[in-house]
Amino acid sequence: MAPPPLSDLSMVDDVHVVVAFEGRQGPEDVYLLDLHLDRPGRARDESAYLAALSPVVALVDSREGCVVRIGREHHLGNRRRSAVDLSVSLPTPMLRADETDPGERTEQQEAIEAAVAAAFRTFIADNPAPWPGELGRDAAVSTARRRVAEVLAEPGAPTLSVAAEEHVEGQWSIRLASPASGGFEVNVGFVDGHPGTTHLRRLGTGEVVDSVGD
């Protein structure tokens, strides 16, 4: 059977989005969205995806700028799969003058997080997919470790210990301890409990909780 016409390649099965604050050692604060559709989504060009992310980029200081990458991958043949990948790399905002709390976030970071959440809601609404269902504890921990390994390039992620955990309204907040790099905070389902949304943050040594929460 002949491959489908190339004009069909604007339809996608999967949408992957990464928005990351970049530090000296790579990504430090990362937001991810993964949507796996049960059938190819409707045809659209890049402008539709960029429109959803524009409010995020608008919050970045123009002197610092940012980097936006867009990629598509299409597997043709009997088992067709198509995916669109978008990533936005943002400069990490400067710390406050009086940074007494290592976990304190700047107003710009909070505004960007709200804009990212709004953009992800737009993606989810525009690309309806079967609700994957709420993650259980073991699946959430596995997802957290996998995300740290994939996005933050932590080679020892599979063996990271759970230092703290909390489950509220479909969202899992999991702290993973790493003797070498301090640790990581992973919020799985950070947008309305959707398990395809994840927020990763690299923690300083003083932020890692030593006991597992209830």
Disulfide bonds with the S-S distance in Angstrom:
none
